[in-house]
Amino acid sequence: MCGIAGFVGAGTREDLVRMVRCLVDRGPDDEGLCEAEGMFLGHRRLSILDLEGGTQPMWGSDQRHAIVFNGEIYNFAELRAELVAVGRIFRTDHSDTEVLLCAYAEWGEEMVHRLNGMWAFLIYDRLQRRLFASRDRFGEKPFYYHHAPARGFFAFSSELTSLLQHPEVPRGISAEAVRKYFAYGYVPAPLTANEGSRKLPGGHSLTLDITSGEFRVWRYWEYQPEPDGSGDLNVRVEQLRGILQAAVRRRMVADVPLGVFLSGGIDSSLVAALAAKELPRGDLQTFSIGFDEPTYDELPFAAIVAEHIGSRHRTETLSLSTARALLPEIYARLDEPNGDSSLLPTYLLSKFTRQHVKVALGGDGGDELFAGYDPFRALRWAALYRSIIPRALHPSIVALADRLPVSHRYISADFAAKRFVRGAAQRPPLWIPVWMAGLDLSDWRECFGRGGDLEEVFSEAIDAWDGVRSEDPVEKATGFFIRLYMQESVLAKVDRASMMNGLEVRAPFLDIDVVNFVRRIPSSWRLRGSRTKFLLKEAARGIIPDRIIDRRKKGFGVPVGAWFASGDLRIDSSAMPCPAVAARLQEEHASGRRNHRLFLWNAWVYEQWNKARPQ
C-alpha cells in the first residue's frame, strides 16, 4: 500500500516534495520522485510485494510509460502469464505494478476490466503526452485531483491534505460539500470538502491529453443486479464457499507478515475461518480490541471464533476514557470530515495490529452485499407505512415517537423508531438517506434554508437508488449502500484509519468474483423475510460456530451519545454553519429531551477537521 502524488502544468520539485512528504504514513518504507517533460510524479511506499524490485515511480522497459500506483492487484500472476504469452517483457520478479504498466501498453484503457483488486493509479504516456488514471470499482483506494484547464494545470494525490500542498490548488471550503456532509455524515464523490478539488469516484477512470487539454472522466463499472434464477440452496452454498475461499486465498499473497481483523461478527469471523484453512493450525494471527463498557465490547465472541479456528489470537482492552482522549489527535489527521464514529476503534485496532503484521484481512463489504443492515429489513415496513398512513397524520406520529424516552445505548429502540417514522413518509429513494441523516428535516431546513431541499441534498442517494435497473427495493438499497455509503463512509474510514498506522487492509468480500456471484442471485437469497444475510449465514454454518451466526448484529461503535450527554464532549456552536441550531441541539441533548448524537458527532468531527486543515 502506498501514497501517490504528482502534477503537470505548473510547479517545482519542491512542490512535489511537500506533497509526497505528507503521505509518509501511507508509505513509511521508501520514497520516489521523478520529473519528465514537465510531468512530476511522486510515491511513498509501504512494501508488501516484490520488496526489492517494486520501487516507484516505475518506467516500462521501453521508457515510454511511467506509473505511480497505490493498491494491490490480486490476479497479477495470471495477468503476467497472459502478457508474457503475447511477448511483453518484465524486468521484475513479481511486481503487480509492472503488470499494470504492461497491461496498459497491451490493452490500453480497457485493462481495468481485467483487474481483480484495489487500486488508484496514474500512468503517464510520454510519447502521446497523455495521462490515464483509474480508481477501483468500489473506491477502496482514494484519488483526489484538481484540474484547471484554463491554466493547463492538473494535480493529483492520495490525500487531499497532500494535494493542498501545491500552491496552484485553492484551499477554500466547499459550501456545497459542507451541506452534503451534514446530511450524509460524509462528503460524496466527486465533491470534496475543498472548493475546486474533486474525488475520482470508485469505478471511474479519467484521461487528460496534456497537449490539447482534452479531459474526460467516465464510469467503467457499476453495480447492476442480473439474477439468473433461484437455484438449489445446497448448490448456492457450495458455490459461495468456493468463491469466498478463493477470494481469501488471493488476498493472503504477501512478502510480509499477515493477519486478520476479528470482531466476533459473522463477516470477519468467516474471513478468519477461511484464512485459517490456508495455513497449518495455529499459524494464523487474529486481532481484536475491546472496551471496558460491556455494551460496546465483543471480545468474548471473538475469543470463541479464535478458539474454534485455532488462530494465534491477540487482544487489547482499552478504557473508553483512554480512547476518548485520543479523539482530537486522530480526527485532526483526516483529509475530510467523516462522521463514522467507528473510525476510532478501527484506528485503535489498526495501530495494535500493525505492531505485529503489515497486512490484515477484514470483513468489509459483507453487510452491503448480503443485505446485513437494519434499513434492508425496514424497506417493506416503510412501503406498508407509506401505503396506509395518510400524509396528514405523519407529523402527529413523529411527535408521538419523539415522546419515547431517550436512551444512549448502542442500539436503542427509541432511536430506531424515531428515525423510521421520519424517513418512511418520504418517497422510496429518500428512505435510507433520511433514516441515516444526522439532522431532522425541520432542523435541516432551519440550518440551510433554501439550500435544504431534500431532492438536491440527497441527489447522490437518489441517483444511486434510481440507477439500479431493477424494481426490487432490496436491489435498489444494495445499489445505495455499494455506490455511496460503503465507498464514502465505510471504506474511506478503513483506508484512513489503517494508513495512519502504515497497515494495509484487504477486503475479500469485494473480490469481483464474489460481487458477480451476488449480482446473479435473487435478493431473496440475501434477505429472506426479516432474515438478513440468509445465504451467507448458510454458507458459514459448519465453518464458524452457530452462536456467532445467529446472534444479533452489533456494529463497531462507541458511546458518542453518552459522551455528549455527560459533557465529556462538546461542540463550539459558533464554529458551525448554523450556530443557533447547533447550540439548541446541544442543549436539548445534554438535558435528555432529545437524542441528537448523530448531528453532534458530525459537528464535532467537522470542527476538528476545520481547525486542522491547511489554511
C-alpha positions as CSV (number, residue, x, y, z in Angstrom):
1,M,0.0,0.0,0.0
2,C,1.3,3.4,-0.9
3,G,0.7,7.1,-1.4
4,I,0.9,8.7,-4.8
5,A,1.0,12.4,-6.0
6,G,2.0,14.4,-9.0
7,F,1.2,17.3,-11.3
8,V,1.7,18.8,-14.7
9,G,1.4,22.4,-16.0
10,A,3.0,24.4,-13.1
11,G,5.2,23.8,-10.1
12,T,8.6,22.7,-9.0
13,R,10.3,19.7,-7.5
14,E,10.0,21.4,-4.1
15,D,6.2,21.4,-4.5
16,L,6.3,17.7,-5.3
17,V,8.5,17.0,-2.2
18,R,6.0,18.8,0.0
19,M,3.1,16.8,-1.4
20,V,4.9,13.4,-1.1
21,R,6.1,14.1,2.4
22,C,2.5,14.5,3.5
23,L,2.0,10.8,2.6
24,V,4.7,9.3,4.8
25,D,2.2,7.4,6.9
26,R,0.9,5.7,3.8
27,G,4.3,4.7,2.7
28,P,6.9,4.7,5.5
29,D,9.4,2.3,3.7
30,D,10.6,4.3,0.7
31,E,10.2,7.5,-1.4
32,G,10.5,8.0,-5.1
33,L,10.4,11.2,-7.2
34,C,10.8,11.8,-10.9
35,E,10.3,14.6,-13.5
36,A,10.0,14.1,-17.2
37,E,8.9,16.7,-19.8
38,G,7.2,18.8,-17.0
39,M,5.3,15.8,-15.6
40,F,6.1,15.4,-11.9
41,L,5.4,12.0,-10.2
42,G,5.9,11.1,-6.6
43,H,5.4,8.0,-4.5
44,R,5.6,6.8,-0.9
45,R,5.9,3.0,-0.5
46,L,4.6,0.5,2.1
47,S,6.5,-2.6,0.8
48,I,4.2,-5.6,0.6
49,L,5.1,-7.4,-2.6
50,D,8.5,-7.6,-4.5
51,L,10.3,-5.9,-1.7
52,E,13.4,-5.3,-3.8
53,G,12.0,-4.7,-7.2
54,G,8.8,-2.7,-6.8
55,T,10.2,0.8,-6.5
56,Q,8.1,3.6,-7.9
57,P,7.6,5.8,-10.0
58,M,8.2,2.8,-12.3
59,W,9.0,3.1,-16.0
60,G,8.2,0.4,-18.6
61,S,11.0,-1.4,-20.3
62,D,10.7,0.9,-23.4
63,Q,10.8,4.0,-21.2
64,R,7.5,5.2,-22.8
65,H,5.1,4.7,-19.8
66,A,5.6,5.6,-16.2
67,I,3.2,4.7,-13.3
68,V,2.5,5.6,-9.7
69,F,0.2,3.1,-8.1
70,N,-1.5,2.6,-4.7
71,G,-3.1,-0.7,-4.1
72,E,-2.9,-4.5,-4.8
73,I,-3.8,-6.4,-7.9
74,Y,-4.7,-9.9,-6.7
75,N,-4.7,-11.6,-10.1
76,F,-1.4,-10.1,-11.2
77,A,0.2,-13.5,-11.6
78,E,-2.5,-14.7,-14.1
79,L,-2.3,-11.4,-16.0
80,R,1.5,-11.5,-16.1
81,A,1.4,-15.0,-17.6
82,E,-1.1,-13.7,-20.2
83,L,1.1,-10.8,-21.0
84,V,4.3,-12.8,-21.3
85,A,2.5,-15.1,-23.7
86,V,1.9,-12.2,-26.1
87,G,5.5,-11.0,-25.9
88,R,5.6,-8.4,-23.1
89,I,8.9,-8.2,-21.3
90,F,9.2,-8.0,-17.5
91,R,12.2,-6.8,-15.5
92,T,10.9,-7.5,-12.0
93,D,10.2,-11.0,-10.5
94,H,6.7,-10.5,-9.3
95,S,5.7,-6.8,-9.2
96,D,2.0,-6.1,-9.7
97,T,3.0,-2.5,-10.5
98,E,4.9,-3.7,-13.6
99,V,1.9,-5.9,-14.6
100,L,-0.2,-2.7,-14.7
101,L,2.3,-1.0,-16.9
102,C,2.5,-3.9,-19.4
103,A,-1.3,-4.3,-19.2
104,Y,-1.8,-0.7,-20.2
105,A,0.8,-1.0,-23.0
106,E,-1.1,-4.1,-24.3
107,W,-4.8,-3.3,-23.7
108,G,-5.0,0.4,-23.1
109,E,-7.8,1.9,-21.0
110,E,-9.8,-1.4,-21.2
111,M,-7.2,-3.0,-19.0
112,V,-9.2,-2.1,-15.9
113,H,-11.9,-4.7,-16.8
114,R,-9.3,-7.4,-16.3
115,L,-8.2,-6.3,-12.8
116,N,-9.2,-8.0,-9.6
117,G,-8.0,-5.8,-6.7
118,M,-8.0,-2.4,-5.2
119,W,-6.2,0.4,-6.9
120,A,-5.7,4.1,-7.6
121,F,-3.0,4.7,-10.2
122,L,-1.9,7.2,-12.8
123,I,0.0,6.3,-15.9
124,Y,2.0,8.9,-18.0
125,D,2.5,8.2,-21.7
126,R,5.4,10.4,-22.7
127,L,5.0,9.7,-26.4
128,Q,1.4,10.8,-26.6
129,R,1.7,13.3,-23.7
130,R,-1.3,11.7,-22.1
131,L,-2.4,10.8,-18.6
132,F,-4.6,7.8,-17.7
133,A,-5.8,7.4,-14.1
134,S,-8.2,4.9,-12.6
135,R,-9.8,4.0,-9.2
136,D,-11.0,0.5,-8.3
137,R,-14.7,-0.5,-8.6
138,F,-15.6,0.3,-5.0
139,G,-13.3,3.1,-4.1
140,E,-11.1,1.2,-1.7
141,K,-8.2,3.4,-2.5
142,P,-8.5,7.2,-2.8
143,F,-7.7,9.5,-5.7
144,Y,-8.1,13.3,-5.3
145,Y,-7.4,15.8,-8.1
146,H,-7.5,19.4,-9.1
147,H,-7.9,20.4,-12.8
148,A,-7.6,24.0,-14.0
149,P,-7.9,23.7,-17.8
150,A,-7.5,27.5,-18.4
151,R,-4.1,27.3,-16.9
152,G,-3.2,23.8,-18.3
153,F,-2.7,22.5,-14.7
154,F,-3.6,19.1,-13.3
155,A,-2.5,17.7,-9.9
156,F,-3.5,14.6,-8.0
157,S,-2.8,12.8,-4.8
158,S,-3.9,10.0,-2.4
159,E,-4.8,12.6,0.2
160,L,-6.5,16.0,0.0
161,T,-4.1,17.4,2.5
162,S,-1.2,16.4,0.2
163,L,-2.9,17.9,-2.8
164,L,-3.3,21.2,-1.0
165,Q,0.5,21.5,-0.6
166,H,0.7,22.6,-4.2
167,P,0.4,26.4,-4.4
168,E,-1.8,26.2,-7.5
169,V,-4.6,24.3,-5.7
170,P,-7.1,26.6,-3.9
171,R,-7.8,26.0,-0.2
172,G,-11.3,27.3,0.3
173,I,-14.1,25.2,1.9
174,S,-16.8,24.0,-0.4
175,A,-20.2,25.2,0.9
176,E,-22.0,22.5,-1.1
177,A,-19.8,19.8,0.4
178,V,-20.5,21.1,3.9
179,R,-24.2,20.9,3.4
180,K,-23.9,17.4,2.0
181,Y,-21.6,16.4,4.9
182,F,-24.2,17.4,7.5
183,A,-26.8,15.4,5.5
184,Y,-24.8,12.2,4.9
185,G,-22.1,12.3,7.5
186,Y,-19.5,12.2,4.7
187,V,-18.7,14.1,1.5
188,P,-20.0,12.2,-1.6
189,A,-17.8,12.0,-4.7
190,P,-17.0,13.8,-6.9
191,L,-17.2,16.6,-4.3
192,T,-14.5,17.2,-1.8
193,A,-14.5,19.4,1.3
194,N,-12.1,21.6,-0.6
195,E,-13.6,24.0,-3.2
196,G,-12.2,23.2,-6.6
197,S,-10.8,19.8,-5.9
198,R,-12.5,16.5,-6.8
199,K,-12.5,12.8,-5.9
200,L,-12.5,10.3,-8.8
201,P,-15.4,8.1,-7.8
202,G,-15.0,4.4,-7.5
203,G,-15.5,2.5,-10.8
204,H,-14.3,5.5,-12.8
205,S,-11.3,6.4,-14.9
206,L,-10.0,9.7,-16.4
207,T,-7.8,10.8,-19.2
208,L,-6.0,14.1,-19.9
209,D,-4.3,14.9,-23.2
210,I,-1.7,17.4,-22.0
211,T,-1.2,18.9,-25.4
212,S,-4.8,19.5,-26.4
213,G,-6.2,19.9,-22.9
214,E,-9.0,17.3,-23.7
215,F,-10.2,15.9,-20.3
216,R,-12.6,13.1,-19.7
217,V,-14.0,11.2,-16.7
218,W,-16.1,8.1,-17.2
219,R,-17.7,5.2,-15.4
220,Y,-16.2,1.8,-16.4
221,W,-18.1,-0.3,-13.8
222,E,-21.3,-0.1,-11.8
223,Y,-23.3,-2.5,-9.6
224,Q,-26.3,-3.9,-11.5
225,P,-28.2,-7.0,-10.5
226,E,-28.6,-9.7,-13.1
227,P,-30.4,-12.6,-11.3
228,D,-30.2,-15.9,-13.2
229,G,-32.8,-17.9,-11.3
230,S,-33.3,-19.2,-7.7
231,G,-31.3,-22.5,-7.9
232,D,-30.8,-25.1,-5.2
233,L,-29.8,-23.9,-1.7
234,N,-27.0,-26.6,-1.3
235,V,-25.6,-25.7,-4.7
236,R,-25.6,-22.0,-3.9
237,V,-24.0,-22.6,-0.5
238,E,-21.1,-24.6,-2.0
239,Q,-20.6,-22.1,-4.8
240,L,-20.4,-19.2,-2.4
241,R,-18.0,-21.1,-0.1
242,G,-15.7,-21.8,-3.0
243,I,-15.7,-18.3,-4.3
244,L,-15.1,-16.8,-0.9
245,Q,-12.3,-19.2,-0.2
246,A,-10.6,-18.3,-3.4
247,A,-11.0,-14.6,-2.6
248,V,-9.4,-15.0,0.8
249,R,-6.6,-17.1,-0.7
250,R,-5.8,-14.4,-3.3
251,R,-5.6,-11.8,-0.5
252,M,-3.1,-13.8,1.5
253,V,-0.3,-13.4,-1.0
254,A,2.3,-11.1,0.6
255,D,6.0,-11.0,1.2
256,V,5.4,-9.7,4.8
257,P,3.5,-11.0,7.9
258,L,-0.3,-11.0,7.5
259,G,-3.2,-11.3,9.9
260,V,-7.0,-10.9,10.2
261,F,-9.2,-8.5,12.0
262,L,-11.6,-10.5,14.2
263,S,-14.5,-8.6,15.7
264,G,-16.7,-11.6,16.5
265,G,-19.3,-10.7,13.9
266,I,-20.2,-13.1,11.1
267,D,-18.2,-11.3,8.3
268,S,-14.8,-11.1,10.0
269,S,-15.3,-14.5,11.6
270,L,-15.9,-16.1,8.3
271,V,-12.9,-14.4,6.7
272,A,-10.7,-15.6,9.6
273,A,-12.0,-19.1,9.4
274,L,-11.4,-19.3,5.6
275,A,-7.9,-17.8,6.1
276,A,-7.2,-20.4,8.8
277,K,-7.9,-23.2,6.2
278,E,-5.0,-21.9,4.1
279,L,-2.4,-22.3,6.9
280,P,-1.4,-25.0,9.4
281,R,-3.5,-24.8,12.5
282,G,-2.1,-22.2,14.9
283,D,-0.2,-20.2,12.3
284,L,-2.9,-17.6,11.5
285,Q,-2.8,-14.4,13.6
286,T,-6.1,-12.7,14.5
287,F,-6.5,-9.4,16.2
288,S,-9.3,-7.8,18.3
289,I,-9.7,-4.8,20.6
290,G,-12.4,-4.3,23.2
291,F,-13.6,-1.7,25.7
292,D,-14.3,-1.8,29.4
293,E,-18.0,-1.0,28.7
294,P,-19.9,-4.3,28.0
295,T,-22.4,-2.7,25.6
296,Y,-19.5,-1.9,23.3
297,D,-17.3,-4.9,23.8
298,E,-17.2,-8.0,21.6
299,L,-14.0,-9.7,22.8
300,P,-15.8,-12.8,24.2
301,F,-17.3,-13.5,20.8
302,A,-14.0,-13.0,19.0
303,A,-12.4,-15.4,21.5
304,I,-15.0,-18.1,20.7
305,V,-14.1,-17.9,17.0
306,A,-10.4,-17.8,17.6
307,E,-10.5,-21.0,19.7
308,H,-12.8,-22.6,17.1
309,I,-10.4,-21.9,14.2
310,G,-7.2,-22.3,16.2
311,S,-5.7,-18.9,15.5
312,R,-3.0,-17.1,17.5
313,H,-5.3,-14.6,18.9
314,R,-4.1,-11.2,20.2
315,T,-6.4,-8.8,22.1
316,E,-6.1,-5.4,23.6
317,T,-8.7,-3.9,26.0
318,L,-9.0,-0.2,26.4
319,S,-11.0,2.1,28.6
320,L,-13.4,4.3,26.8
321,S,-11.9,7.3,28.6
322,T,-8.5,6.5,27.2
323,A,-10.0,6.1,23.7
324,R,-11.9,9.4,24.0
325,A,-8.7,11.2,24.9
326,L,-7.2,10.2,21.6
327,L,-10.1,11.7,19.5
328,P,-8.6,15.1,18.8
329,E,-5.3,13.7,17.6
330,I,-6.9,11.2,15.3
331,Y,-9.6,13.3,13.8
332,A,-7.2,16.2,13.2
333,R,-5.4,14.0,10.7
334,L,-8.5,13.4,8.5
335,D,-8.5,14.7,4.9
336,E,-12.2,15.3,5.0
337,P,-14.8,15.1,7.8
338,N,-16.1,11.6,8.2
339,G,-18.9,11.1,10.7
340,D,-18.5,7.3,11.1
341,S,-17.7,7.1,14.8
342,S,-16.3,3.6,14.4
343,L,-13.2,5.2,12.8
344,L,-11.9,5.5,16.4
345,P,-12.0,1.7,17.2
346,T,-10.8,1.0,13.6
347,Y,-7.8,3.2,14.2
348,L,-7.0,1.6,17.5
349,L,-7.3,-1.9,16.1
350,S,-5.1,-0.9,13.1
351,K,-2.5,0.5,15.5
352,F,-2.5,-2.6,17.6
353,T,-2.4,-4.9,14.6
354,R,0.5,-3.0,13.0
355,Q,2.7,-3.9,16.0
356,H,2.7,-7.5,14.7
357,V,1.9,-7.6,10.9
358,K,1.9,-5.3,7.9
359,V,-1.3,-6.7,6.2
360,A,-4.7,-7.5,7.6
361,L,-7.8,-9.0,6.1
362,G,-11.2,-7.6,7.1
363,G,-14.9,-8.2,6.7
364,D,-15.9,-5.0,4.9
365,G,-18.5,-5.4,2.2
366,G,-20.4,-8.2,3.7
367,D,-23.2,-6.1,5.0
368,E,-23.6,-4.2,1.7
369,L,-23.6,-7.2,-0.5
370,F,-25.7,-9.5,1.6
371,A,-28.3,-7.0,3.0
372,G,-26.9,-7.0,6.5
373,Y,-28.0,-3.6,7.7
374,D,-31.3,-2.8,9.5
375,P,-32.6,-0.5,6.7
376,F,-32.9,-3.5,4.5
377,R,-35.4,-5.1,6.9
378,A,-37.2,-1.8,7.2
379,L,-37.9,-1.5,3.5
380,R,-41.1,-3.5,3.5
381,W,-42.4,-1.7,6.6
382,A,-41.7,1.6,5.0
383,A,-43.7,0.6,2.0
384,L,-46.6,-0.5,4.3
385,Y,-46.4,2.7,6.3
386,R,-46.5,4.9,3.2
387,S,-49.5,3.0,1.8
388,I,-51.7,3.1,4.9
389,I,-50.7,6.2,6.8
390,P,-52.2,9.4,5.4
391,R,-49.6,12.1,4.9
392,A,-51.6,14.5,7.2
393,L,-51.1,12.1,10.1
394,H,-47.4,11.9,9.7
395,P,-46.5,14.9,11.9
396,S,-48.6,13.5,14.8
397,I,-46.8,10.1,14.5
398,V,-43.4,11.9,14.5
399,A,-44.5,13.8,17.6
400,L,-45.6,10.6,19.3
401,A,-42.3,8.9,18.6
402,D,-40.4,11.9,20.0
403,R,-42.1,11.3,23.4
404,L,-40.3,7.9,23.7
405,P,-37.7,8.0,26.5
406,V,-34.2,8.9,25.3
407,S,-31.5,6.1,25.5
408,H,-27.8,6.3,24.7
409,R,-27.3,2.6,24.4
410,Y,-25.5,1.4,21.2
411,I,-28.7,0.2,19.6
412,S,-31.8,1.6,21.2
413,A,-35.5,1.1,20.3
414,D,-36.4,4.8,20.7
415,F,-33.6,5.9,18.3
416,A,-34.6,3.4,15.7
417,A,-38.3,4.2,16.0
418,K,-37.8,8.0,15.7
419,R,-35.6,7.5,12.6
420,F,-38.0,5.2,10.9
421,V,-41.1,7.4,11.1
422,R,-39.1,10.4,9.8
423,G,-38.0,8.6,6.7
424,A,-40.9,6.3,5.9
425,A,-43.2,9.2,4.8
426,Q,-40.7,10.2,2.0
427,R,-40.7,8.7,-1.4
428,P,-38.6,5.4,-1.6
429,P,-35.3,6.8,-2.9
430,L,-35.2,9.1,0.2
431,W,-36.0,6.4,2.8
432,I,-32.5,5.3,3.6
433,P,-30.6,8.7,3.5
434,V,-33.3,10.3,5.7
435,W,-33.1,7.4,8.1
436,M,-29.3,7.8,8.3
437,A,-29.2,11.6,8.3
438,G,-27.7,13.5,11.1
439,L,-30.3,16.2,11.2
440,D,-34.1,16.1,11.4
441,L,-35.8,17.6,8.4
442,S,-37.1,20.7,10.3
443,D,-33.7,21.3,11.8
444,W,-32.0,20.8,8.4
445,R,-34.2,23.4,6.8
446,E,-33.6,25.8,9.7
447,C,-29.9,25.3,9.2
448,F,-29.6,25.7,5.5
449,G,-32.8,27.4,4.4
450,R,-33.3,27.2,0.6
451,G,-30.2,25.0,0.5
452,G,-32.1,22.4,2.4
453,D,-34.2,20.9,-0.4
454,L,-34.1,17.1,0.1
455,E,-34.1,16.3,-3.6
456,E,-30.9,18.4,-4.1
457,V,-29.2,17.5,-0.8
458,F,-29.7,13.8,-1.4
459,S,-29.2,13.8,-5.1
460,E,-26.4,11.2,-5.0
461,A,-28.6,8.9,-3.0
462,I,-31.5,9.3,-5.4
463,D,-29.1,8.7,-8.3
464,A,-27.8,5.5,-6.7
465,W,-31.3,4.2,-6.0
466,D,-32.7,5.1,-9.4
467,G,-29.5,3.9,-11.2
468,V,-30.2,0.3,-10.3
469,R,-32.1,-1.3,-13.2
470,S,-34.5,-3.3,-11.0
471,E,-37.8,-2.5,-9.3
472,D,-36.8,-4.7,-6.3
473,P,-36.3,-2.3,-3.4
474,V,-33.7,-4.6,-1.9
475,E,-31.6,-4.3,-5.0
476,K,-32.0,-0.6,-5.1
477,A,-31.0,-0.3,-1.5
478,T,-28.0,-2.5,-2.3
479,G,-27.1,0.0,-5.0
480,F,-27.2,2.8,-2.5
481,F,-25.0,1.1,0.0
482,I,-22.4,-0.1,-2.5
483,R,-22.2,3.0,-4.6
484,L,-22.4,5.6,-1.9
485,Y,-22.3,4.6,1.8
486,M,-19.7,1.8,1.5
487,Q,-17.4,3.9,-0.7
488,E,-17.6,7.3,1.0
489,S,-18.1,6.2,4.7
490,V,-17.0,2.6,5.4
491,L,-14.1,2.2,3.0
492,A,-12.9,5.7,3.5
493,K,-12.9,5.1,7.2
494,V,-10.9,1.9,6.9
495,D,-8.4,3.4,4.5
496,R,-7.7,6.4,6.6
497,A,-7.6,4.6,10.0
498,S,-5.3,1.8,8.7
499,M,-3.0,4.1,6.6
500,M,-2.4,6.4,9.5
501,N,-0.7,3.4,11.0
502,G,1.0,2.1,7.9
503,L,-1.2,-1.0,7.7
504,E,-2.7,-2.5,4.6
505,V,-6.3,-3.8,4.9
506,R,-7.7,-6.2,2.3
507,A,-11.4,-7.0,1.8
508,P,-12.2,-10.5,0.4
509,F,-15.9,-9.7,0.1
510,L,-15.1,-7.1,-2.5
511,D,-13.4,-9.6,-4.8
512,I,-15.0,-9.1,-8.2
513,D,-15.9,-12.8,-8.4
514,V,-17.8,-12.6,-5.1
515,V,-19.6,-9.4,-6.2
516,N,-20.5,-11.0,-9.6
517,F,-21.9,-14.0,-7.7
518,V,-24.1,-11.8,-5.6
519,R,-25.3,-9.8,-8.6
520,R,-26.6,-13.0,-10.1
521,I,-28.6,-14.4,-7.2
522,P,-32.2,-13.1,-6.4
523,S,-32.4,-10.7,-3.5
524,S,-34.5,-13.3,-1.6
525,W,-31.2,-15.3,-1.1
526,R,-29.8,-12.3,0.8
527,L,-32.9,-11.0,2.6
528,R,-35.4,-13.8,3.4
529,G,-38.3,-12.3,5.2
530,S,-36.6,-10.5,8.1
531,R,-33.5,-12.8,8.0
532,T,-30.6,-10.8,6.8
533,K,-27.5,-12.4,5.1
534,F,-29.5,-15.6,4.6
535,L,-27.2,-17.3,2.1
536,L,-24.0,-16.0,3.7
537,K,-25.2,-17.5,7.1
538,E,-26.0,-20.8,5.5
539,A,-22.6,-20.9,3.9
540,A,-20.9,-20.1,7.2
541,R,-22.6,-23.0,9.1
542,G,-20.1,-25.7,9.9
543,I,-17.3,-23.2,9.3
544,I,-17.9,-20.9,12.3
545,P,-20.0,-21.6,15.4
546,D,-23.8,-21.2,15.1
547,R,-23.7,-19.0,18.2
548,I,-21.8,-16.4,16.1
549,I,-24.0,-16.8,13.1
550,D,-27.3,-16.5,14.9
551,R,-26.5,-13.7,17.4
552,R,-27.9,-10.2,16.8
553,K,-25.8,-7.9,14.6
554,K,-23.7,-5.4,16.5
555,G,-21.6,-2.7,14.9
556,F,-18.1,-1.4,15.8
557,G,-19.4,1.6,17.8
558,V,-18.5,4.0,20.6
559,P,-20.9,5.8,23.0
560,V,-20.8,9.3,21.5
561,G,-24.4,10.0,22.6
562,A,-23.4,9.4,26.3
563,W,-20.3,11.5,25.9
564,F,-22.2,14.5,24.7
565,A,-24.9,14.0,27.3
566,S,-22.4,14.0,30.1
567,G,-20.4,16.9,28.7
568,D,-17.3,14.9,28.1
569,L,-17.6,16.1,24.5
570,R,-18.9,19.4,23.4
571,I,-19.0,21.4,20.2
572,D,-18.3,25.0,19.7
573,S,-21.6,26.0,18.2
574,S,-20.2,29.3,16.9
575,A,-17.9,27.3,14.6
576,M,-20.9,25.6,12.9
577,P,-22.6,26.6,9.6
578,C,-25.8,27.2,11.7
579,P,-24.7,28.3,15.2
580,A,-28.1,28.9,16.7
581,V,-29.4,25.5,15.7
582,A,-26.2,23.8,16.8
583,A,-26.4,25.4,20.3
584,R,-30.1,24.4,20.7
585,L,-29.5,20.8,19.6
586,Q,-26.5,20.5,22.0
587,E,-28.6,21.8,24.9
588,E,-31.6,19.5,24.1
589,H,-29.2,16.5,24.0
590,A,-27.5,17.5,27.3
591,S,-30.8,17.9,29.0
592,G,-32.0,14.5,27.9
593,R,-35.0,15.8,26.0
594,R,-33.8,14.6,22.6
595,N,-31.1,12.4,21.1
596,H,-29.0,14.4,18.6
597,R,-25.9,12.2,18.8
598,L,-25.5,11.9,15.0
599,F,-25.6,15.6,14.4
600,L,-23.4,16.4,17.4
601,W,-20.8,13.9,16.4
602,N,-20.8,15.1,12.8
603,A,-20.4,18.6,14.1
604,W,-17.6,17.7,16.4
605,V,-15.7,16.0,13.6
606,Y,-16.3,18.9,11.3
607,E,-14.9,21.3,14.0
608,Q,-11.7,19.2,14.4
609,W,-11.2,18.9,10.7
610,N,-11.7,22.6,10.1
611,K,-9.2,23.6,12.8
612,A,-6.5,21.3,11.4
613,R,-6.9,21.8,7.6
614,P,-4.3,23.8,5.7
615,Q,-5.3,27.4,5.7
